[in-house]
Amino acid sequence: MKNRAGSFLWNLRQFSTLVPTGRTVRLYPSGFCRPKIVYSNWNLFQSYLSNFDNRMQSSIRYLFQDALIFKSGGDGFQTKGISTATVLTVDRLLCPRRLSFNSEHFVSDNGLKKNFHHEPFNEDVLTKRTKPTPINCRKLSQECNSLSDVLDIFSKAPTFPSSNYFSAMWTIAKRMSDDQKRFEKQLMFNHPAFSQLCEQIMREAKIMHYDNLLFSLHAMVKLGIPQNTLLVQTLLRVVQERINECDETCLSVLSTILEAMEPCKNVDVLRAGLRMLVDQQVWKIERVFTLQTVMKCIGKDAPIGLKRKLEMKALKELDQFSVLNSQHMFAVLAAMNHCSTVLLNECSKIVTSNIHGCPFKILISILQSCRDLQYVNIDLFKGIADYVATTFDMWKLKKVLFLLILFENFGFRPVSLMDLFMKKAADEPGILNVKSLVSILHVYSSLNHFHKCWTHEFLEVMASALTGSLHHISSENLLNAVCSFCLMNHFPLAPINQLLQKDIIHDLLTSGDVERNVHKLHVLAACLKLEAPCHKDTHLVLPQLPPTPLHPHAKVAEVLSSLLGEGCFSNSVWLPHNYYIDFEIRMDANRSQVLPFSDVDAVTSATNIQRVAVLCVPRSTYCLDSTHPRGFLAMKMRHLKVMGFHVILALFDSEHNFS
C-alpha cells in the first residue's frame, strides 16, 4: 500500500508541473469517447495555453491510454449509459511511470473521497473501459461487402480513429463496378450513421495521426463527397495547420489529394504550403514514386526555381528509375509544364529498350505528354511505331487510329504502321463511324501517305463509307472529309455535290470557325478548277482570305543574284487561286539557259519558256525526319505544275538556315 501511495504522490507531483487541458468526454456504453476541448481557468499559464495543443500532440495520441482523473457529472462514476467527464492527459515522456491508486476511493468534485461498492479495478480495467479496440482498416474492408456494412459496424461500436471507416469504404468501392459504386454511394449518403461518422471525424481531426487524417481526406475525395461541404473544408484547414508534420508518405498522399481536387481557397493555400514544404525537403525525398507524385501536384504555375530543383533531384535519382518510373516521367513533366530535355532523353532510352509489353495506355500517355511539352524524339517515336506494327493484330483499330492522330501532330509518318492500318481499314469498313472516318482521312491526307497497291482501294472504301453517312453528317465534318480527299487528289462525286449545295455553303460561311471554313472552301475551289475535270465549271462565291504576311528571304535572293545575275528572277509573285511563290525564274524549254526577266516576257503561253517557281518552305512542311512533303505542300506543288511551273524547294529551319 505504501508503494502504491508513494507512486501516486510521485505521479501527482509530476502532473502538477504540467499545464492541464480539460477535455469534456461523453462515455458511451461501448466505451467510445468523443472529446470536446475546453480549457481550464489557470491564470498563471494563460499565455501558454495557445501553444499547448501543439506541444502536447504526442500525449493527445495516447488520450485513451493515459486518462487519469474523471470529474463525474453525477454523484458517482457511471459505467452504463452516458455521462460527462473531464479527462486530463499526461505526456508519457514526462510521466514514465503510470498512476496507481486505491480502487476503492475516488476524488469527487469537492475533494472528498467516495466509496465504490464494486470489485476493485486497476488501470487495465480503466483502459479497457475508455479505449475500445481499434478496428483495422484492412480487416474491415475484407469483412464488409458494401459501404453500408461499414457504417453499420460504426453505428454499433465506433472506435478511434474514424479514418479507418472512410479508408475501408474507399477500399471496398474500388472493387465495385461503376454502376454499383454509384448505387452504393447513394446508400452511403442516406445512411443514418453517415452524418454521425462525419461529425466524429471532424472532432478527431486535430488529435489523430497526420497520416490517418490524410488517408481519410483522400478517401472522402475519392468517394465523391462534395468538396464544398463543411466536412471536407474542415479537414483541409486542419491539414493546413498541421502540414509541418508531413513525412515522405504524407507528402505523397497530400499531393495525390490536391491533384484530385478542384481549385478553391483552402486548396490553393494548401498547395502553396506544399510548395514551400517541398522546396525545403526536396533533397530528403528518398523514393522516386514520392518525388514524381509531388512533381505532378505542384502545378504548372509553380516557381521556375522549384521546378528546376525538382528536375535536378530527378536527375540525381536517375539510376534508381525503374521502367515504370521512366514511363511516368513524361506525364509528370507535362503536368508541371516543364520540358527537361536531358531527363526526357534518358527516360526515352529506357522506354525504347523496354517497349515490349508496354500497355497501350502508357504509349498514348507518353505521346500526349510529348505533344504538350513540344518534345520530339525520333528514336522514341520509331520504337513505339515499330512495336505497334509488330503487334498490330493485338490492338483494336480505334486504338491504333488514336496513336496515328498523335503521330500526325508531330508530322511523324510511320510507313509500316500506316500501310497495315490502310489495308485493315479497307478490309473492314464496317467498323468505321463518321468521327473515325474524318480522322483517318485527315491523318492520311496531312501526312500525304500513299501505298502503290492499296491506295486506290482504300480511297474508294473511304468514299463509299462517307457517301453512306451523308444523311447524318454535319456540314463541318463533310467539309473536312472532302478537303482531305482533295489533298489526296481524289474527288468522290456524291459528297462533293452535297457539299456544294447552297444551304450547306451558307451554313459554313455563317457558323462555326468561319475563317477556317473559308480557307478550306478556297482549297476546294482550287482543287476542283485545276484537278477535277467534271467540276471545272464550278464557281464558288467566297469571301477573300485575309492577307498573308510576306517574309522576304534575303539569303536566297543573294544566292540567286550571285548565280543568275540581276534581273533574271522576280520575287514575291502572286498567282491565281491565292498561291504565292517566293521567286520566279524564266528558262528555255530545255531548262539549259536562264532568260532575262522583263515585262515583255510576261506571256506565259509561249512554248519556249519554262517558268520555275522557287518556294522557301519551313521544315514543318515535310514529314518528320524525312524529305517527304506533307499534304498542303504536295497539293501546292501539283497545282503549280498544272499551271506550268517547275518547282524547286529551298528548305529553311527555325534559324533561317537554308538547304
C-alpha positions in Angstrom: 0.0 0.0 0.0 2.8 2.4 0.9 4.5 1.7 -2.5 1.3 2.4 -4.3 0.6 5.6 -2.4 4.2 6.7 -3.0 3.8 6.0 -6.7 0.6 8.0 -6.7 2.2 11.0 -4.9 5.2 11.0 -7.3 3.0 11.0 -10.3 0.8 13.7 -8.8 3.9 15.9 -8.3 4.9 15.3 -11.9 1.4 16.0 -13.0 1.3 19.4 -11.2 4.2 20.6 -13.3 2.1 20.4 -16.4 -0.5 22.8 -17.7 -3.5 20.5 -17.9 -6.0 20.6 -20.7 -9.5 19.7 -19.7 -11.5 17.6 -22.2 -15.2 17.0 -21.9 -15.8 13.5 -22.9 -19.1 11.6 -23.4 -18.8 8.0 -22.4 -20.9 5.6 -24.3 -21.8 2.0 -23.4 -19.2 0.9 -25.9 -16.6 2.9 -24.1 -16.1 5.3 -27.0 -15.1 8.8 -26.0 -15.9 11.9 -28.0 -13.8 14.8 -26.8 -14.8 18.4 -26.7 -11.9 20.6 -25.9 -12.4 23.1 -23.0 -9.6 25.0 -21.3 -9.1 25.2 -17.5 -9.1 28.6 -16.0 -5.4 28.7 -14.9 -4.4 32.3 -14.8 -0.8 31.5 -14.2 -0.4 29.9 -17.6 -2.9 31.8 -19.8 -0.1 32.9 -22.2 1.0 29.3 -22.6 -2.4 27.9 -23.5 -2.4 29.0 -27.1 0.5 26.7 -27.9 -0.3 23.9 -25.6 -2.1 21.7 -28.1 0.9 21.8 -30.5 3.3 20.8 -27.7 1.1 18.1 -26.4 0.5 16.3 -29.7 2.3 13.1 -28.5 0.1 13.0 -25.4 -3.0 13.6 -27.4 -2.3 10.5 -29.4 -2.5 8.5 -26.2 -5.7 10.1 -25.0 -7.4 6.9 -24.3 -4.4 5.2 -22.7 -3.5 8.0 -20.2 -6.9 9.0 -18.9 -6.3 9.6 -15.2 -8.9 11.6 -13.3 -12.6 11.8 -14.0 -14.9 14.5 -12.8 -18.3 12.9 -12.9 -21.4 14.8 -13.9 -23.5 12.8 -11.4 -22.9 11.6 -7.9 -20.9 8.5 -8.8 -18.9 7.0 -11.6 -21.3 5.6 -14.2 -20.4 2.5 -16.2 -23.6 2.4 -18.2 -25.5 5.0 -20.1 -24.0 8.4 -20.9 -22.1 10.7 -18.6 -19.9 13.7 -19.0 -16.4 13.6 -17.6 -13.3 15.8 -17.8 -10.2 13.9 -18.9 -6.8 15.2 -18.0 -3.9 13.8 -20.1 -0.2 13.5 -19.2 2.6 13.2 -21.7 4.3 9.8 -21.5 7.7 11.3 -21.8 7.2 13.4 -18.6 5.4 10.7 -16.7 7.3 7.4 -17.3 5.5 5.6 -14.5 1.8 5.0 -14.6 -0.5 6.1 -11.8 -1.6 3.6 -9.2 -4.4 4.4 -6.8 -6.8 2.7 -4.5 -9.6 1.3 -6.5 -12.0 1.8 -3.6 -11.7 5.5 -3.4 -12.2 8.3 -6.0 -11.8 12.0 -5.7 -15.0 13.9 -6.2 -15.7 17.5 -7.2 -15.4 18.8 -3.6 -12.2 16.9 -2.9 -13.9 14.2 -0.7 -13.4 10.5 -1.1 -16.3 8.4 -2.3 -16.6 4.7 -1.8 -17.5 2.5 -4.8 -19.4 -0.7 -3.9 -18.0 -3.0 -6.6 -15.0 -5.2 -7.1 -11.6 -3.4 -7.2 -10.4 -2.4 -10.6 -7.0 -1.4 -11.8 -5.5 0.5 -14.7 -6.1 -2.3 -17.2 -9.8 -2.3 -16.4 -9.9 1.5 -16.8 -8.1 1.4 -20.1 -10.5 -1.3 -21.4 -13.5 0.8 -20.5 -12.2 4.0 -22.0 -10.4 2.7 -25.1 -12.2 0.2 -27.3 -10.1 -2.0 -29.5 -9.4 -0.2 -32.8 -10.7 -1.8 -35.9 -8.1 -2.5 -38.6 -8.9 -0.9 -41.9 -7.8 -3.9 -44.0 -9.7 -6.3 -41.8 -12.8 -4.1 -42.0 -12.6 -3.9 -45.8 -12.3 -7.7 -46.0 -15.2 -8.4 -43.7 -17.6 -6.0 -45.3 -19.2 -6.2 -48.8 -20.7 -2.8 -49.1 -20.3 0.8 -47.8 -23.4 0.4 -45.7 -21.9 -2.6 -43.9 -19.0 -0.4 -42.7 -21.4 2.3 -41.5 -23.5 -0.4 -39.6 -20.4 -1.5 -37.8 -19.5 2.1 -36.9 -23.0 2.7 -35.5 -22.8 -0.3 -33.3 -19.4 0.3 -31.8 -17.5 3.3 -33.0 -13.7 3.3 -32.4 -10.8 5.7 -32.7 -9.6 6.7 -35.3 -12.7 7.2 -37.5 -10.4 7.4 -40.5 -10.4 3.6 -40.7 -14.0 3.6 -41.7 -13.6 6.0 -44.6 -10.4 4.2 -45.8 -12.3 0.9 -45.6 -15.2 2.3 -47.6 -12.9 3.5 -50.3 -11.1 0.2 -50.5 -14.5 -1.6 -50.9 -15.7 1.0 -53.5 -12.6 0.3 -55.6 -13.7 -3.3 -56.1 -17.1 -2.3 -57.5 -18.3 -1.6 -61.0 -19.2 2.0 -61.9 -22.9 1.4 -61.6 -22.6 -0.5 -58.3 -20.4 2.2 -57.0 -22.9 4.9 -57.9 -25.7 3.0 -56.1 -23.6 2.3 -53.0 -22.6 5.9 -52.7 -26.2 7.0 -52.7 -26.9 4.5 -49.9 -23.9 5.8 -48.0 -25.1 9.3 -48.1 -28.6 8.3 -47.0 -27.4 6.0 -44.1 -28.3 7.4 -40.7 -24.8 6.8 -39.3 -23.0 8.7 -42.1 -23.6 12.1 -40.6 -22.5 10.8 -37.2 -19.3 9.5 -38.8 -18.7 12.8 -40.4 -19.2 14.7 -37.1 -16.9 12.3 -35.4 -14.0 12.6 -37.8 -14.3 16.4 -37.6 -13.9 16.1 -33.8 -10.9 13.8 -34.1 -9.2 15.8 -36.9 -6.8 17.6 -34.5 -5.8 14.6 -32.5 -5.5 11.7 -34.9 -2.2 10.9 -36.5 -1.5 13.1 -39.5 -1.2 10.2 -42.0 -4.7 8.9 -40.8 -6.1 12.4 -41.4 -4.7 12.5 -44.9 -5.9 9.0 -45.7 -9.4 9.8 -44.6 -9.4 13.0 -46.6 -8.2 11.1 -49.6 -11.0 8.5 -49.2 -13.6 11.3 -48.9 -12.4 12.9 -52.2 -12.4 9.5 -54.0 -15.9 8.6 -52.6 -17.3 11.8 -54.1 -18.1 13.7 -51.0 -18.7 17.3 -52.3 -15.7 19.5 -51.9 -17.7 22.5 -50.6 -19.0 20.6 -47.6 -18.1 21.6 -44.1 -16.5 18.2 -43.6 -14.0 18.5 -46.4 -13.3 22.1 -45.8 -12.7 21.5 -42.1 -10.2 18.7 -42.8 -8.4 20.9 -45.4 -8.0 23.6 -42.7 -6.6 21.1 -40.2 -4.3 19.7 -42.8 -3.0 23.2 -43.4 -2.4 23.8 -39.7 -0.5 20.5 -39.2 1.4 20.5 -42.5 4.7 20.6 -40.7 4.0 17.0 -39.5 4.4 15.8 -43.1 6.8 12.9 -43.7 7.6 11.4 -47.1 4.5 9.2 -47.1 2.3 12.1 -46.1 3.8 14.2 -48.9 2.8 11.6 -51.4 -0.8 11.3 -50.1 -1.2 15.0 -49.8 0.0 15.5 -53.4 -2.5 12.9 -54.6 -5.3 14.6 -52.8 -4.5 18.1 -54.2 -4.2 16.7 -57.7 -7.8 15.3 -57.5 -9.4 18.4 -56.0 -10.8 21.5 -57.8 -9.3 24.9 -57.1 -10.7 26.7 -54.1 -9.4 29.0 -51.4 -8.3 26.2 -49.0 -6.9 24.0 -51.7 -4.9 26.9 -53.1 -3.5 27.8 -49.7 -2.7 24.2 -49.1 -0.9 23.8 -52.4 1.1 26.9 -51.7 2.1 25.4 -48.3 3.0 22.2 -50.0 5.3 24.0 -52.4 7.1 25.7 -49.6 7.5 22.4 -47.8 8.7 20.6 -50.9 11.2 23.4 -51.5 12.7 22.8 -48.1 12.6 19.0 -48.1 13.2 18.1 -51.7 16.7 16.7 -51.1 15.4 14.5 -48.3 12.9 12.6 -50.5 14.2 9.1 -50.9 11.6 7.3 -53.1 11.2 8.1 -56.8 7.5 7.4 -56.6 7.0 10.2 -54.0 9.2 12.6 -56.0 7.1 12.0 -59.1 3.8 12.4 -57.2 5.0 15.7 -55.7 6.2 17.0 -59.1 2.9 16.1 -60.7 1.0 18.1 -58.0 2.9 21.3 -57.6 1.2 22.7 -60.8 2.1 24.5 -64.0 2.3 27.9 -62.2 4.9 26.8 -59.7 8.0 28.9 -59.5 10.6 28.0 -62.1 13.2 27.7 -59.4 11.2 25.0 -57.7 10.7 23.2 -61.0 14.4 23.2 -61.7 15.2 22.0 -58.2 12.8 19.0 -58.7 14.4 18.4 -62.1 17.9 18.3 -60.5 16.6 15.9 -57.8 15.1 13.6 -60.5 18.4 13.6 -62.5 20.2 12.8 -59.3 17.9 9.8 -58.7 18.0 8.6 -62.4 20.0 5.5 -61.5 17.1 4.4 -59.3 14.5 4.8 -62.1 12.5 1.7 -62.9 10.9 1.2 -66.3 7.6 2.3 -64.8 9.2 5.4 -63.3 10.6 6.3 -66.8 7.3 5.8 -68.4 5.5 8.0 -65.9 8.1 10.8 -66.1 6.7 12.1 -69.3 3.2 12.7 -67.8 4.8 14.1 -64.6 6.8 16.8 -66.6 3.8 17.6 -68.7 1.7 18.1 -65.5 4.2 20.7 -64.3 4.7 22.1 -67.8 8.5 21.8 -67.6 10.4 20.3 -70.5 13.6 18.8 -69.3 15.3 17.6 -72.5 18.1 15.8 -70.6 15.7 13.9 -68.4 13.3 13.1 -71.2 16.2 11.8 -73.4 17.3 9.4 -70.7 13.8 8.2 -70.0 13.2 7.7 -73.7 16.2 5.4 -73.9 14.8 3.3 -71.1 11.3 3.2 -72.6 12.5 2.3 -76.0 14.7 -0.5 -74.8 11.8 -1.9 -72.7 9.0 -1.2 -75.2 7.8 -4.8 -75.5 4.9 -5.5 -73.1 4.2 -1.8 -72.5 0.4 -1.1 -72.1 -1.2 0.8 -74.9 -2.5 3.4 -72.4 1.1 4.2 -71.4 2.1 4.6 -75.0 -0.7 7.1 -75.6 0.2 9.0 -72.4 3.8 9.3 -73.5 2.9 10.7 -76.9 0.3 13.1 -75.4 2.9 14.4 -72.9 5.5 14.8 -75.7 2.9 16.8 -77.6 2.2 19.0 -74.6 5.9 19.6 -73.9 6.7 20.0 -77.7 9.4 17.3 -77.2 10.4 15.4 -80.3 12.5 12.2 -80.1 12.7 10.3 -83.4 14.1 7.1 -81.8 11.2 7.1 -79.3 8.6 7.6 -82.0 10.1 4.9 -84.2 10.3 2.5 -81.3 6.6 2.9 -80.5 5.5 2.7 -84.1 7.6 -0.4 -84.8 6.3 -2.1 -81.6 2.7 -1.4 -82.5 3.2 -2.5 -86.1 4.8 -5.8 -84.9 1.9 -6.5 -82.5 -0.7 -4.9 -84.8 -3.2 -7.8 -84.6 -3.4 -7.4 -80.8 -4.8 -3.9 -80.9 -8.2 -2.6 -81.8 -8.3 -0.3 -84.9 -9.6 2.7 -82.9 -6.6 2.5 -80.6 -4.2 2.5 -83.5 -6.1 5.4 -85.0 -5.6 7.4 -81.8 -1.9 6.6 -82.0 -1.7 7.8 -85.6 -3.5 11.0 -84.8 -0.9 11.8 -82.2 1.9 10.9 -84.6 0.3 13.3 -87.1 0.6 16.1 -84.6 4.3 15.8 -84.8 4.3 15.3 -88.5 5.8 11.8 -88.0 4.9 9.3 -90.7 5.2 5.6 -89.6 5.2 4.0 -93.0 4.8 0.3 -92.0 2.1 1.0 -89.4 0.1 3.3 -91.8 0.3 0.6 -94.5 -1.1 -2.0 -92.1 -3.8 0.3 -91.0 -4.7 1.2 -94.6 -5.1 -2.5 -95.5 -7.1 -3.3 -92.3 -9.5 -0.3 -92.8 -10.1 -1.3 -96.5 -10.8 -4.9 -95.4 -13.2 -4.0 -92.6 -15.0 -0.7 -93.5 -18.0 -1.6 -91.3 -16.2 -0.7 -88.1 -15.8 3.0 -89.1 -18.1 5.7 -87.9 -18.2 9.3 -89.1 -15.8 10.5 -86.5 -13.3 7.8 -87.2 -13.7 8.3 -91.0 -13.0 12.0 -90.8 -9.9 11.4 -88.6 -8.5 8.7 -90.9 -8.8 10.9 -93.9 -7.2 13.8 -92.0 -4.2 11.7 -90.9 -3.5 10.2 -94.4 -4.0 13.5 -96.3 -1.9 15.5 -93.8 1.0 13.1 -94.0 0.5 12.6 -97.7 0.7 8.8 -97.3 0.1 6.5 -100.3 0.7 2.9 -101.0 1.3 1.6 -104.5 -1.2 -1.2 -104.2 -3.8 -0.3 -101.7 -4.3 3.4 -102.0 -7.0 3.3 -104.7 -9.0 0.6 -102.9 -8.5 2.4 -99.6 -9.8 5.7 -101.0 -12.8 4.0 -102.7 -13.8 2.3 -99.4 -13.5 5.6 -97.6 -15.6 7.4 -100.2 -18.2 4.7 -100.0 -18.4 4.9 -96.2 -18.6 8.7 -96.4 -21.4 8.5 -99.0 -23.4 6.2 -96.7 -23.1 8.7 -93.9 -24.3 11.8 -95.8 -27.7 11.8 -94.3 -26.4 12.5 -90.7 -23.0 14.1 -91.2 -22.5 17.7 -90.1 -21.5 20.4 -92.6 -18.1 20.9 -91.0 -17.3 17.2 -90.9 -18.4 16.9 -94.6 -16.1 19.9 -95.5 -13.2 18.3 -93.6 -13.6 14.9 -95.3 -14.0 16.4 -98.8 -10.9 18.6 -98.3 -8.9 15.6 -97.2 -10.0 13.7 -100.4 -8.9 16.8 -102.4 -5.5 16.8 -100.8 -5.1 13.2 -101.9 -6.3 14.1 -105.4 -9.5 12.0 -105.1 -12.9 13.5 -105.9 -15.9 11.4 -104.8 -18.9 12.7 -106.7 -21.8 12.4 -104.1 -20.0 14.0 -101.1 -18.8 16.9 -103.3 -22.3 17.5 -104.8 -23.8 17.6 -101.3 -21.1 20.0 -100.1 -21.7 22.4 -102.9 -25.4 22.9 -102.1 -26.2 26.5 -101.3 -27.7 25.9 -97.8 -24.5 24.0 -96.7 -22.2 26.6 -98.1 -24.2 29.3 -96.3 -24.1 27.3 -93.1 -20.3 27.0 -93.3 -19.9 30.8 -94.0 -22.1 31.9 -91.1 -21.4 29.4 -88.3 -18.6 27.6 -86.6 -15.0 28.6 -87.3 -15.8 30.8 -90.3 -12.2 31.8 -91.1 -11.1 28.1 -91.2 -14.1 27.1 -93.3 -13.4 29.9 -95.8 -9.8 28.7 -96.2 -10.9 25.1 -96.8 -13.5 26.2 -99.3 -10.8 28.1 -101.2 -8.7 24.9 -101.2 -11.7 23.0 -102.5 -12.3 25.6 -105.3 -8.7 25.4 -106.4 -8.7 21.6 -106.5 -11.9 21.5 -108.5 -10.7 24.0 -111.0 -7.3 22.5 -111.5 -7.7 18.8 -110.9 -11.3 17.7 -111.2 -12.5 17.6 -114.9 -16.1 17.2 -114.0 -16.2 20.2 -111.7 -14.1 22.7 -113.7 -17.1 24.9 -114.3 -18.0 25.1 -110.6 -17.8 28.6 -109.3 -18.0 29.4 -105.6 -18.5 32.9 -104.4 -16.4 33.1 -101.3 -15.0 35.9 -99.1 -11.5 37.0 -99.6 -8.8 35.4 -97.5 -7.0 37.6 -95.0 -3.7 39.0 -96.4 -0.8 36.6 -95.9 2.2 38.2 -94.3 5.2 38.2 -96.6 8.6 37.0 -95.4 11.4 38.2 -97.8 14.2 35.7 -97.8 17.3 37.9 -98.3 19.7 35.0 -98.2 18.0 33.2 -101.1 17.8 36.4 -103.1 21.6 37.0 -102.6 22.4 33.5 -103.7 20.2 33.8 -106.8 21.8 37.2 -107.7 25.3 35.7 -107.5 24.3 32.7 -109.6 22.0 34.2 -112.2 22.8 37.9 -112.1 20.5 40.8 -111.5 17.2 40.9 -113.4 17.0 37.2 -114.0 14.4 36.5 -111.4 11.4 38.0 -109.7 10.4 37.8 -106.1 7.1 37.7 -104.2 4.9 36.6 -107.1 1.1 36.1 -106.6 -0.7 33.6 -108.8 -4.3 32.6 -109.3 -6.1 30.7 -106.6 -4.3 32.6 -103.8 -1.0 30.9 -104.5 2.2 32.8 -103.6 5.8 31.9 -104.7 8.9 33.4 -103.3 10.9 33.6 -106.5 10.2 33.0 -110.2 12.9 32.2 -112.8 12.4 32.1 -116.6 14.3 29.5 -118.6 14.2 28.0 -122.0 12.2 24.8 -122.7 15.2 22.6 -122.1 16.0 24.4 -118.9 19.5 24.9 -120.1 19.5 28.7 -120.2 18.2 31.4 -117.9 16.2 34.1 -119.8 16.3 37.8 -118.7 13.2 38.7 -116.7 11.3 41.7 -118.2 7.8 42.8 -118.8 7.9 41.6 -122.3 8.5 38.0 -121.1 5.3 38.0 -119.1 3.5 35.9 -121.8 3.0 32.6 -120.0 1.6 30.7 -123.0 4.9 30.8 -125.0 6.1 27.3 -125.6 9.7 28.2 -125.5 9.6 29.4 -121.9 9.8 27.2 -118.8 8.7 29.0 -115.6 10.5 27.9 -112.5 9.0 28.5 -109.0 11.4 28.7 -106.1 9.5 28.0 -102.8 11.1 28.8 -99.4 9.4 26.3 -97.1 10.0 25.6 -93.4 11.0 22.1 -92.2 7.5 21.6 -90.7 6.1 21.3 -94.3 8.0 17.9 -94.5 7.3 14.8 -92.6 9.5 14.5 -89.5 13.0 13.3 -90.2 12.3 12.8 -94.0 12.1 14.6 -97.3 8.5 13.5 -97.8 6.3 16.6 -98.3 3.1 16.9 -96.2 -0.3 17.3 -97.7 -0.7 21.0 -98.4 2.8 21.4 -99.8 2.3 18.3 -102.0 -1.0 19.8 -103.3 0.6 23.2 -104.0 3.4 21.5 -106.0 0.8 19.6 -108.0 -1.2 22.8 -108.7 1.9 24.8 -109.7 2.8 22.0 -112.2 -0.7 22.2 -113.6 -0.1 26.0 -114.1 3.1 25.3 -116.0 5.8 25.7 -113.3 8.8 23.6 -112.4 9.1 23.6 -108.6 12.3 24.0 -106.7 12.2 23.8 -102.9 14.5 25.7 -100.6 14.2 24.3 -97.1 15.0 26.5 -94.1 15.0 25.7 -90.4 13.9 27.8 -87.4 17.1 29.8 -87.6 16.6 30.5 -91.3 19.5 28.4 -92.4 18.7 27.2 -95.9 19.5 23.9 -97.6 
